Amino acid sequence: MDVLVSLGVIGAVVVSAWLLGRGSNEVYFDTAVMLIVLLLVGRWWKRCAVTVG
């Protein structure tokens, strides 16, 4: 699963950089960062639950 998420995030960043270079208003940097943040928060929350329980 980590490989698929990594490929998706890298793809979003590459497409966003390409669109930004073309002067487009549609970029996906915020979506890629939010995906990483939500996954890390979920893993942290799971680790806390396993440690306590």
Secondary structure by P-SEA (a helix, b strand, c coil): caaaaaaaaaaaaaaaaaaaaaccccccaaaaaaaaaaaaaaaaaaaaaaaac
